[in-house]
Amino acid sequence: MKTIASASNTLLLLLSSCGVGSLTNAFMSPQQSTYTPLSYQRNTPLTHLPSPSNNAQPQSSSSSSSTCLHLAELSGGITEVWNSYLDALEANPLLVKSITAGVILGAADLSGQALQQAIATNNDDNMELSTNNNNSNSVDIARFLRFAFFGFILQAPWNHFYYQILDGALPPTEDPFTSTTAIKVVIDQFIQAPIFTVIIFGFLGVLEGKSLDSIKEQLDEDYVDTMLANWKLWVPATAVNIAFCPPILRVLFLNVVFFFWSIFLSLKLNKE
């Protein structure tokens, strides 16, 4: 037995001298391992990371802020003008609507004249254009004033009082898609519009110095075509106007659409 004990002690001494003891201690005591978990790396302070803003060029940053400042000033200016217009519209609705209509319809006639001159210039087949070139390139001031006066004295007041009567008889609804909206569109386009179109022909014809027979002849020639074109534009435009526009802005919306309609009327009523 003493021999076995001494042999075992000798074996342990040999193993410890070879480093096997430390290996066995590693397996015997895992809590003392020097392994560092990967999750610990997430605790690295983010302040040590490079900031993207440090690489930005100061010049581009200043130019961007300057652009934003100009856009903000422009937006603020537009908002201020719009608010001033609304204040004036609430204070003097008929006068503001009339002035707006006069400006828009006058501009529409100038656009119509420019378009008419462009068409005439490109029409090389008509030899008379060369002889009348001096007149065709000039602005017809009287025609411009007729349309501006028509917008100021007739178009805006007519629609101002017309919409007051229409909204009084059939009050606006919160829901835009109702039978009330449909009825008002039908009334507007198939009762009011045919009557007002005759008035437009007569009013502008009188301002131009035409006789009643000449106005009737023009109605016979152009009234049906004018109404067909009117319904193509004004049925959807009137539906949008009545369904979505506040009552105080309806004439303004109508004037904007009337700009394009007036170009058509300007060409139709002043054709050679």
C-alpha positions as CSV (number, residue, x, y, z in Angstrom):
1,M,0.0,0.0,0.0
2,K,2.8,2.4,0.8
3,T,4.3,1.6,-2.6
4,I,1.0,2.5,-4.3
5,A,0.6,5.7,-2.4
6,S,4.1,6.8,-3.2
7,A,3.6,6.0,-6.8
8,S,0.4,8.1,-7.0
9,N,2.1,11.0,-5.3
10,T,4.9,10.8,-7.8
11,L,2.4,10.7,-10.7
12,L,0.6,13.9,-9.4
13,L,3.9,15.7,-9.1
14,L,4.8,14.8,-12.7
15,L,1.3,16.0,-14.0
16,S,1.5,19.3,-12.2
17,S,5.0,19.9,-13.5
18,C,3.7,19.4,-17.1
19,G,0.8,22.0,-16.6
20,V,-2.0,19.4,-16.7
21,G,-3.1,20.6,-13.3
22,S,-4.0,24.0,-14.6
23,L,-6.0,22.4,-17.4
24,T,-8.0,20.4,-14.9
25,N,-8.5,23.5,-12.8
26,A,-10.0,25.3,-15.8
27,F,-12.6,22.6,-16.3
28,M,-13.2,22.4,-12.5
29,S,-13.8,26.2,-12.1
30,P,-15.5,27.7,-15.2
31,Q,-16.6,30.8,-13.3
32,Q,-13.0,31.9,-13.2
33,S,-12.6,31.8,-17.0
34,T,-11.2,35.0,-18.6
35,Y,-13.8,34.8,-21.6
36,T,-15.4,38.1,-22.2
37,P,-19.0,38.0,-23.6
38,L,-19.6,39.7,-27.0
39,S,-22.5,41.6,-25.4
40,Y,-20.1,43.6,-23.4
41,Q,-18.9,45.4,-26.5
42,R,-22.4,47.1,-26.8
43,N,-21.5,49.1,-23.8
44,T,-18.8,51.0,-25.7
45,P,-19.7,54.7,-25.4
46,L,-21.2,56.1,-28.7
47,T,-19.4,59.4,-28.1
48,H,-16.2,57.8,-29.3
49,L,-17.8,57.1,-32.7
50,P,-17.2,59.7,-35.5
51,S,-20.2,62.0,-36.0
52,P,-21.5,62.3,-39.6
53,S,-22.1,66.0,-39.1
54,N,-18.4,66.6,-38.5
55,N,-17.7,65.7,-42.1
56,A,-20.4,68.0,-43.6
57,Q,-19.2,71.1,-45.4
58,P,-20.1,74.3,-43.7
59,Q,-20.7,76.1,-47.0
60,S,-23.4,73.6,-48.2
61,S,-25.1,73.7,-44.8
62,S,-25.3,77.5,-44.9
63,S,-26.6,77.5,-48.5
64,S,-29.3,75.0,-47.5
65,S,-30.4,77.1,-44.6
66,S,-30.4,80.2,-46.8
67,T,-32.6,78.5,-49.4
68,C,-35.0,77.3,-46.7
69,L,-35.1,80.9,-45.3
70,H,-36.0,82.3,-48.7
71,L,-38.7,79.7,-49.2
72,A,-40.1,80.4,-45.7
73,E,-40.2,84.2,-46.5
74,L,-41.9,83.5,-49.9
75,S,-44.5,81.2,-48.2
76,G,-45.1,83.8,-45.5
77,G,-45.6,86.5,-48.2
78,I,-48.1,84.4,-50.1
79,T,-50.0,83.6,-46.9
80,E,-50.1,87.3,-46.0
81,V,-51.4,88.3,-49.4
82,W,-54.0,85.5,-49.3
83,N,-55.2,86.5,-45.8
84,S,-55.4,90.1,-46.9
85,Y,-57.6,89.1,-49.9
86,L,-59.9,87.1,-47.6
87,D,-60.2,90.0,-45.2
88,A,-61.2,92.3,-48.1
89,L,-63.5,89.7,-49.5
90,E,-65.4,89.4,-46.2
91,A,-65.5,93.2,-45.8
92,N,-66.6,94.0,-49.4
93,P,-67.6,90.8,-51.1
94,L,-69.3,92.2,-54.2
95,L,-66.6,94.9,-54.9
96,V,-63.7,92.4,-54.5
97,K,-65.4,89.8,-56.6
98,S,-66.0,92.3,-59.3
99,I,-62.5,93.7,-59.4
100,T,-61.1,90.1,-59.4
101,A,-63.4,89.2,-62.3
102,G,-62.4,92.3,-64.3
103,V,-58.7,91.6,-63.9
104,I,-59.1,87.9,-64.8
105,L,-61.3,88.3,-67.8
106,G,-59.2,91.2,-69.1
107,A,-56.1,89.0,-68.8
108,A,-58.1,86.2,-70.5
109,D,-58.9,88.4,-73.5
110,L,-55.2,89.4,-73.8
111,S,-54.3,85.8,-73.8
112,G,-57.0,85.1,-76.5
113,Q,-55.6,87.9,-78.6
114,A,-52.1,86.6,-78.3
115,L,-53.3,83.1,-79.3
116,Q,-55.3,84.5,-82.2
117,Q,-52.2,86.4,-83.5
118,A,-50.0,83.3,-83.2
119,I,-52.5,81.3,-85.2
120,A,-52.7,84.0,-87.8
121,T,-48.9,84.3,-88.0
122,N,-48.6,80.6,-88.7
123,N,-51.3,80.6,-91.3
124,D,-49.2,81.2,-94.4
125,D,-52.0,80.2,-96.8
126,N,-54.0,83.4,-96.3
127,M,-52.3,86.1,-98.3
128,E,-54.4,88.8,-96.7
129,L,-52.5,88.4,-93.5
130,S,-49.4,90.0,-94.9
131,T,-51.3,93.1,-95.8
132,N,-53.0,93.3,-92.4
133,N,-49.8,92.3,-90.5
134,N,-49.5,95.7,-88.8
135,N,-53.0,95.5,-87.4
136,S,-52.8,91.9,-86.4
137,N,-49.7,92.4,-84.2
138,S,-51.2,95.2,-82.2
139,V,-53.3,94.7,-79.0
140,D,-57.0,95.5,-79.4
141,I,-57.4,97.8,-76.3
142,A,-61.2,98.2,-76.9
143,R,-61.7,94.5,-77.0
144,F,-59.6,94.1,-73.8
145,L,-61.7,96.8,-72.0
146,R,-65.0,95.2,-73.1
147,F,-64.1,91.8,-71.5
148,A,-62.7,93.5,-68.4
149,F,-65.8,95.6,-68.1
150,F,-68.0,92.5,-68.7
151,G,-66.3,90.8,-65.8
152,F,-66.5,93.8,-63.5
153,I,-70.1,94.9,-64.2
154,L,-71.9,91.7,-65.2
155,Q,-70.1,88.4,-64.6
156,A,-69.2,88.8,-61.0
157,P,-72.4,90.5,-59.8
158,W,-74.5,88.0,-61.7
159,N,-72.8,85.0,-60.0
160,H,-72.6,86.7,-56.6
161,F,-76.3,87.1,-56.4
162,Y,-77.1,83.9,-58.2
163,Y,-75.2,81.8,-55.7
164,Q,-76.8,83.6,-52.8
165,I,-80.2,82.7,-54.2
166,L,-79.2,79.1,-55.0
167,D,-77.5,78.5,-51.6
168,G,-80.5,80.1,-49.9
169,A,-83.0,77.8,-51.6
170,L,-80.8,74.7,-51.3
171,P,-78.3,75.2,-48.4
172,P,-74.9,73.6,-48.7
173,T,-74.4,70.2,-47.1
174,E,-71.4,68.9,-45.2
175,D,-71.2,65.8,-47.3
176,P,-70.2,66.9,-50.9
177,F,-71.8,63.8,-52.6
178,T,-75.5,64.4,-52.0
179,S,-78.7,64.7,-54.1
180,T,-78.6,68.5,-53.2
181,T,-75.3,68.9,-54.9
182,A,-76.6,67.1,-58.0
183,I,-79.7,69.1,-58.1
184,K,-77.8,72.4,-57.8
185,V,-75.4,71.3,-60.7
186,V,-78.4,70.6,-62.9
187,I,-80.0,73.9,-62.1
188,D,-76.7,75.7,-62.7
189,Q,-75.8,74.1,-66.0
190,F,-79.2,73.5,-67.6
191,I,-81.2,76.5,-66.5
192,Q,-78.8,79.3,-65.5
193,A,-76.0,78.6,-68.0
194,P,-78.2,78.7,-71.2
195,I,-79.8,82.0,-70.0
196,F,-76.5,83.6,-69.0
197,T,-74.8,82.6,-72.3
198,V,-77.5,84.5,-74.2
199,I,-76.8,87.5,-72.0
200,I,-73.1,87.3,-72.7
201,F,-73.6,87.3,-76.4
202,G,-76.0,90.3,-76.1
203,F,-73.9,92.3,-73.6
204,L,-70.6,92.0,-75.5
205,G,-72.4,92.5,-78.8
206,V,-73.9,95.8,-77.6
207,L,-70.5,96.9,-76.2
208,E,-69.0,96.2,-79.6
209,G,-71.7,98.2,-81.4
210,K,-73.5,95.4,-83.1
211,S,-77.1,95.6,-84.0
212,L,-79.8,93.3,-82.6
213,D,-80.1,91.5,-85.9
214,S,-76.3,90.9,-85.9
215,I,-76.4,89.6,-82.4
216,K,-79.3,87.2,-83.3
217,E,-77.4,86.0,-86.3
218,Q,-74.3,85.3,-84.2
219,L,-76.5,83.4,-81.7
220,D,-78.0,81.3,-84.5
221,E,-74.5,80.5,-85.7
222,D,-72.6,79.9,-82.5
223,Y,-75.0,79.3,-79.6
224,V,-75.3,75.5,-79.9
225,D,-71.6,75.0,-80.3
226,T,-70.9,77.3,-77.4
227,M,-73.3,75.5,-75.1
228,L,-71.8,72.1,-76.0
229,A,-68.3,73.3,-75.2
230,N,-69.7,75.0,-72.1
231,W,-71.1,71.7,-70.7
232,K,-67.8,69.9,-71.4
233,L,-66.0,72.3,-69.1
234,W,-68.5,73.7,-66.7
235,V,-70.4,70.5,-65.6
236,P,-67.4,69.0,-63.8
237,A,-66.2,72.5,-62.8
238,T,-69.6,73.4,-61.3
239,A,-69.7,70.0,-59.5
240,V,-66.4,70.7,-57.8
241,N,-67.4,74.3,-57.0
242,I,-70.6,73.4,-55.4
243,A,-69.4,70.3,-53.6
244,F,-66.1,71.5,-52.2
245,C,-65.7,75.3,-52.3
246,P,-67.0,77.4,-49.4
247,P,-69.8,79.8,-50.5
248,I,-67.6,82.9,-50.1
249,L,-64.9,81.4,-52.5
250,R,-67.3,80.1,-55.2
251,V,-67.1,83.2,-57.4
252,L,-63.3,83.2,-57.1
253,F,-63.1,79.6,-58.2
254,L,-65.5,80.4,-61.0
255,N,-63.4,83.3,-62.1
256,V,-60.3,81.1,-62.3
257,V,-62.1,78.6,-64.5
258,F,-63.7,81.5,-66.4
259,F,-60.2,82.7,-67.4
260,F,-59.9,79.7,-69.8
261,W,-63.6,79.9,-70.8
262,S,-63.1,83.6,-71.6
263,I,-60.3,82.8,-74.0
264,F,-62.7,80.5,-75.9
265,L,-65.4,83.2,-75.9
266,S,-62.9,85.8,-77.0
267,L,-61.9,83.7,-80.0
268,K,-65.5,82.7,-80.7
269,L,-67.0,86.2,-80.6
270,N,-64.2,87.9,-82.4
271,K,-63.6,85.5,-85.2
272,E,-63.4,86.9,-88.7
